[in-house]
Amino acid sequence: MDKNIIHQLVKEFKMAKAEAMAMSETTQTNATRLDRIEHKIDKLADAMISLARAEEKILALQDDHENMKERINRISIKLDDIQRSVDDNTRTISIINKVVYAAMVAAIGAYVAHMWM
C-alpha cells in the first residue's frame, strides 16, 4: 500500500510540475505581451506629444499669420494715402508747369514785341 501512495504522490508531483511549467510559460507569454503593449503605449505617448507640439506650432503660425495680415492691411491703407498725396501733387505740379509755360510764353512774347517794335 505504501507503494501505491508513493506512486500517487509521484504522479501528483509530476502533474504539479507540469502545471507549474505551463503556468511559467503562460507567465512568460503574458510578460512578453505586456512588454509589447507597454512599448506600443510608449509609442502612442510619443505620437501624442508630437501632435501636441505640431498643434502648438500651427497655433503660433496662425497668430503670426493674423499679425502679418493686420500689418499688410495697415501698410495698404498707408499706401492708399500716399497714392492720394501723389495724385494731388501731380495735379499741383501740372498746374505749376502750365503757369510757368504761360509766363515764359508771355515773357518771350513781350521780349519779341519789344524787339520788333
SULSULUR-V965062 format. One record per residue. RES is the residue in three letters. SS is DSSP state (H for helix, E for strand, - for the rest). PSI is psi in whole degrees, 0 to 359 (NA if undefined). NEAR is the number of other C-alpha atoms within 12 Angstrom. Layout:
RES:SS:PSI:NEAR  RES:SS:PSI:NEAR
This chain:
MET:-:328:7  ASP:H:328:8  LYS:H:320:10  ASN:H:319:10  ILE:H:319:12  ILE:H:315:12  HIS:H:320:13  GLN:H:314:14  LEU:H:318:15  VAL:H:318:14  LYS:H:314:15  GLU:H:322:15  PHE:H:316:15  LYS:H:320:14  MET:H:319:14  ALA:H:320:15  LYS:H:318:15  ALA:H:318:14  GLU:H:320:15  ALA:H:320:15  MET:H:318:14  ALA:H:318:14  MET:H:322:15  SER:H:316:15  GLU:H:319:14  THR:H:319:15  THR:H:317:15  GLN:H:319:14  THR:H:316:14  ASN:H:320:15  ALA:H:318:15  THR:H:315:14  ARG:H:316:14  LEU:H:322:15  ASP:H:317:14  ARG:H:317:14  ILE:H:317:14  GLU:H:319:15  HIS:H:318:14  LYS:H:321:14  ILE:H:320:14  ASP:H:318:14  LYS:H:318:14  LEU:H:320:14  ALA:H:317:14  ASP:H:319:14  ALA:H:320:14  MET:H:322:14  ILE:H:317:14  SER:H:319:14  LEU:H:320:14  ALA:H:319:14  ARG:H:316:14  ALA:H:320:14  GLU:H:319:14  GLU:H:319:14  LYS:H:319:14  ILE:H:317:14  LEU:H:319:14  ALA:H:319:14  LEU:H:323:15  GLN:H:319:14  ASP:H:315:14  ASP:H:320:14  HIS:H:316:14  GLU:H:317:14  ASN:H:316:14  MET:H:321:15  LYS:H:316:15  GLU:H:318:14  ARG:H:317:14  ILE:H:320:14  ASN:H:317:14  ARG:H:317:14  ILE:H:322:14  SER:H:319:15  ILE:H:315:14  LYS:H:319:14  LEU:H:321:14  ASP:H:318:14  ASP:H:316:14  ILE:H:320:14  GLN:H:319:14  ARG:H:318:14  SER:H:319:14  VAL:H:318:15  ASP:H:316:14  ASP:H:316:14  ASN:H:323:15  THR:H:316:14  ARG:H:317:14  THR:H:314:14  ILE:H:320:14  SER:H:316:15  ILE:H:316:14  ILE:H:318:14  ASN:H:316:15  LYS:H:319:14  VAL:H:316:14  VAL:H:316:14  TYR:H:318:15  ALA:H:320:14  ALA:H:320:14  MET:H:318:15  VAL:H:318:15  ALA:H:318:15  ALA:H:315:14  ILE:H:319:14  GLY:H:319:16  ALA:H:318:14  TYR:H:312:13  VAL:H:317:13  ALA:H:323:12  HIS:H:321:11  MET:H:327:9  TRP:H:347:8  MET:-:NA:8
